[in-house]
Amino acid sequence: MDFVIIGAGAIGGTIGAHMSRSGHDILLCDVDANHVAEINENGLKIDGPVNQFVVQIPAVTPDQLPGTIDHAIVAVKSHHTQSAADLVRSRLSSDGYVLTVQNGLTADVLVEAVGEERVVSSFVNFGADVMGPGHVMQGNIGTFRVGELVPGSITPRVEQLADALPYAEATDNVLGYLWGKEAYGAMLWAGAVSDLSIAESLERPKYRPLMIAVAQEVLAQSPVKVESFDGFEPDDVEGSLDRLAVFNRRSAKSHSGIFRDLVVRKRKTEIDQVLHDINGPIFNKIAELIHDIEQGRRVCEVRNLDELAEFVSNRSSS
């Protein structure tokens, strides 16, 4: 199959590299001209505990995209979804489709651009980080599910995608996985206001009531049956903390992409887009702290997590 991957960062780069290695015709597209140039000159390097290889794969910047795209994979940060949608809006062939491999509930932006029948969604939970131009570290292998936006059936194109994508399996309830990721993600957002690793923030007793409360706040908003993955069980959030800590300790990716955006890459996070999907007093408090860090009023440190824990404790006792 042929795919244009829009966003050749941690997830898009990892997926594209594995698919290219498997014989698929892949074109990477990224706004980072240095990243694109390095890939074209020396290939895309994937390393880490899962695998280590370099794949020769063509890459372009958005202005160099071909006029027609049959299959697009959107792997940009959620706040760049509109830009990606604009790129495929006039380029997608009449029988083509777009797969989103993004965090969050971003499909509506793509649906507006190309129509619901031409958008497929997915849930991705393996960890990866961009280490530099042309270099991605894949930290682990996690759940990867592909499915139609309308639940209840697994279509031939979903089966085809599951065969083509690394580690992927087809599902008839992809939204259930995405809402599970929203709940797990809420815990990652909380942990990211500190400098603790993912595992440390999940397993420390002091922060367990916070993590349980924010996950349950999100789960209460889900319009679909929430699915389990990688130790997360929606009916056992408390037990999930230990299982998720074990899952994360096995990964070479110790901190979340949120933390890396705040501390390493010093760029805006996806928090405002997440606030379009979920709300509630606890998550809104977390977002307030994230905004403070983005704007330089705070730094990522444990005292922020202590403040969140106290906020939840005061709500419980009032």
Secondary structure, 3 states (H helix, E strand, C coil): CEEEEECCCHHHHHHHHHHHHCCCEEEEECCCHHHHHHHHHHCEEEECCCCCEEECCCEECHHHCCCCEEEEEECCCHHHHHHHHHHHHCCEEEEEEEEECCCCCCHHHHHHHHCHHHEEEEEECCCEEEEECCEEEECCCCCEEEEECCCCCCCHHHHHHHHHCCCEEECCCHHHHHHHHHHHHHHHHHHHCCCCCHHHHHHCHHHHHHHHHHHHHHHCCCCCCCCCECCECCCCHHHHHHHHHHHHHCCCCCCCHHHHHHHHCCCCCCHHHHHHHCCCHHHHHHHHHHHHHHCCCCCCCHHHHHHHHHHHHHHHHC
